[in-house]
Amino acid sequence: TTTTTTTSSSSGGAVADLKSVVVKNLPFNMNEQAISNLFENFEIENIRLMRASNGRSRGFAFIHFKTATDARNAIDGVAGVVVGGRTIEVERCVHTPHASSDGGSGGGGDGGGGGR
């Protein structure tokens, strides 16, 4: 089962995934293992580091945790930490299903497009 909740927003119909977060402002040389180490106190199911077509990190990643509690604690525990001179931002993922024009955000191991 998936744990989601609907939140009201001006765009209407936004859905928050309670087990997933987006991590922003990552150093560009950070890989999946380094991200895993940063979140080592929480049970991670999946990390998707977003990369440009040349393979370089785009500075953000999506992390899916085993529980909503782990996701919430990761937001509280890692947001504001400085890594490589950059202040890490961690926020709950919010999906707006009808506004997805980038090939979708709902699956696929290849990141849903990316101009290959």
C-alpha positions, 0 to 999 in steps of 0.5 A: 500500500502507498501512503499519500494524502491530498493537500489543497493548493492553488494549483488544485489536486496536489498529492504529497507522497509521505514516504518521499522527499526531494533533496536540493542543492547537493554538491555536483560531485555527490553520488548515490553512495554519498547521499546514502551516507548523508541519510544513514540514520534512516531506512532508504528504499530508493535514491534517484540522483538526477543527472544531465545527459552528460552524466553529471549530477544536476544537484538534486535527488529523490529519496523514497524511505521505508516509512513516512516517519523516516521521511519526516525525520530525514527532513527534520534531521538533514535539512540545513546541513552544509555539505561541500559548502552547500546548504542541503534542502530537504522537502516532502515530494508533492506531485501534481498529476495533471501538470506533468509534461516532462514525460511523467514522474511516476516511474521508470528506472531511467528518470522519465526522459531527459533528452537522450 
